[in-house]
């Protein structure tokens, strides 16, 4: 009974109650927990070996680990994995940050080039070709990157991304670079990596000892791949050539057809500063000037092309604000994913371009004269092996060409002399029909009688062209040589004698164009014209030297040297023909000379 006996409260004793099953269970759980934590703290098991990618402890190789940062399913709740997959929202993966604390410069060199890169944007700051020089005094290795322009408009190998804000971030970030700041000798590999936990960009560059390199760019946002493009900004090529109005052009090749775009055709029509994507994938594409190129070649991924024009602002020589157009391109993936390309950055040397696969020979643009131009270039290169001066090599090539066509000129001269013999009969026929208009059917009778006259004396009617025929037949050679002598990089900065120090640019004192016009006039005066030649045509022939001189004033010195040498040889050949077989004493040409 409560309140009596030895455990009564009034007697000072404490009443002890028996623990229930629930209390015993709680005490047991507490003791187990304490023992477990004590054991784990003092007696840790060995660390298990690292799992293969895609596995977690207790899973087989065929199972996939949950994404980092996602909730782990509980073993005590069957079906919790499926429930979480169907109800939990997707969580962006956690991307480690990677960024440098300061700007670093990396230099890669070979016997052919010196490239300076910066981790500030992972871009090219300088691309110098050691075997080619600029127009400075003293000359320095040519830099294909225009620093003044690039500081305003951007640098080569910067990125173009679908989002302008991300693009600006990628091109201004400080990338971690491997290996670090140092000078590297080609072949060399460089990796730029940047990540802020959301935007992640990696550029891998591999330089070879020749003018080629390879590049791979990957970009992602919160783990989702982007479609990056590699941009060549800030102008390109020899600045001296640019100032000579030889504008930089963009090229691309599709279906084995090479297309050229001058700066006026770049960008969106009416808004050239807005990039325009050229439809389709490119076999090759790039940017070039007269003598140098940066050509992009697919290397496992399709390449798309974007092109546009930016304006570089500067202070002119008169201290007035000025601006000039700069062609810019971006070459990249047409869909989300990495972009891989090989890049040739160097001279438009036909021998070097032919070794690139696919061949870049088409960048040396001979046009429709290629069938003639290539053999002429090879002949000029062969002569240069034995004649170290390119100017004298041109003179030697000119002599070879002129003596090769001399038999044709002699035959034309002989035919023209035969025309002089029948000149009186020709004049009688012309006088007979001069009263009829050209629309009169009877005028056709003059043509029939002329044809009978030619046939009776065995004369080729083409002899009416007289001494002009060899000149006309040489026109394709002139056009081909114009292509060769203005586009062959061998003539860049190649001197001849005295005032001619660069055969690829115009004569600074216009001596060669004037000498070419004088010798052409002498040759025209020494070449008698057929009596059948219209007086208006004769007058035009006299004016031709002046017209040629006006045109050739702006042409390369190498071409003017060829024309002057060719005319000088022509004067000598005509003198020989006039002395060995002079015209008949009754020739209308001689009578005309006496009257003058």
C-alpha positions, 0 to 999 in steps of 0.5 A: 500500500502507498504510504505504509511500509519501509518505502513510505515517503514519510519515512524518508525512503525513495520509492523505486519504480520498475523501468518499462520496455520503452524506457529500456529501448531508449537507453539501449539505443543511446548506449549503442550510439555512444559506442558506435561514435566512440569506435569510429572516432578511435578506430577508423577503418582504412580508406577505400581505394578511389572508385572509377568514374561513374561508380560509387561505393557499393555500385557495379561498373554498369551503375551510374553515380548521381551527379555531384551536388545532388541528393543521395538516396537513402538505403532505408527508403526503398523507391526513394531514388525513383521518387527523387528523380521524378520530383527533385528539380535539376541542380547545376553541377558545381564547377571548380574555379580556375583563374590567374591572379596576374597577367603572364606572357608566353613566347613560342619561337622557331626558326621561322616565327616568334609568337607572343601570347598573353593569358589576359584573354588567352590571345596573340599579342604579336606574330612575327615572321623572322624571314620577312621584314617591315619598311621601318629603318632599320627593318624589323621582323614583320609583325602580322598583328597590328598592335594599335588596331588590336588595342582598340578592336581586339586581338587574334585568337580571341573568342566569339560567343553567342552571348555578348556578355559571356564573350566579353568575360571570356576575352578579358579573363585572366587564364591559368596557363600551362606551362607557365610564363616562359620562352618555349621552343617549337614544337610546343603545347600551351593550354589556357583555362578559365572558369568562374564556376559558371563559364568554363573556357579551355584553349589548347594550342600546339605549335609546330616548327613550320608555319602551321599550328593547331587549336582546340577550344571548348566552352560551357556554361553551367556544364552545358556546352556552348558553340565557340568561334575563334576570331581574328580581330585587329587587322592583319598583315603588312601595314605598309601594303595596307596603306598602299590601298592593297586591302585585306580580304577574306576568303573561303573555299566551298565545293572546291571553289575559292571565293574572295570577299573585299571589305565592302562585301563583309558583314550584313549588307547595310550594317557591316559591323554586324557579323554575317554567317556565311552559309555552309561548312568551309573546306578552308577559310581565312584572311589575307593581304597581298603576300601573307595569310592566316588560313583555317583548316577543319581538323575533325569538326566542321568550320563555319565562317562569320565576317564583318568590318570594324573601323579603326580610329586614329589621328592622321598625318595632318593631326585630324581624326581619321578612320579606316576599315579593318576586315575581321573574321571568326571561325568556329563550330556551327553547333554546340561543342568544341571547335578544332582547326589547323591554322597556317600563318605565314607567307603566300609562297607557292611551294609552301602552300602546296605542302599544306593539306588540303593545298592552299595554292589557290591563295596565290591568285593567278586568275585565268592566266594560271596555265601560263603564270605558273610555268613563268613563275617556275622559270623565274625561280629556276633562273634565280638559282643562277642569277641571284638578283631577281631584277636581272632574273626578270631581264633574263626571262624577258630575253628568253620570251622575246627570242622565243616569239621572234620567229613569229614576229619575223613571219608577220613582218614578211607577210606585211612586206608582201602586203606592200606589193599588192597595196596599189591593187588594194587601193584601186578596189577600195576606191571602186567601192567607196561610193557604197555605204556599209549597208549597201549589199554591193559593198560585199563585192569589195570583200570578195575581190579582196579575198581573191586578191589575197588568194592570188598572191598567197597572202594571209589576211592576218598580215593586215595587223602587221607588226601588231600581231606579235604584240597581241599574241604576247598579251596573255603573257603580259597578263600572266606576268602581271599576276606573277610579278605583282603577287610573287612574294619572292619579289617583295623587298627584292632590289634590282639596281640603284633606285629600285629597292623593291620590285613588288611596288611602283617605281618611286621616280617613274623612270621605268614607266617613262623609259618603257613608253619611249621604247614602245614609241620607237618600236611603233615608229620603226614598224611600218603599217600596211596600206590597208590599215585604217588611218584612225587605227594608225593614230591609235597605235601612235597613242598607245605608248602614252596610254600604256605609260599612264597605266604602268605608272602605278604598276610594280617595278618588276612588271615595268622592268619586263616591259622596258626590256621587252621593248628594248629588245623589240627595237633591236629586232625591228632594226635587224628586220628593216636592214636585212629585208627593207621595204620595196622602193615604191612602198607607200610607207616609204613615200609617207616617210619622205613626205614627213 
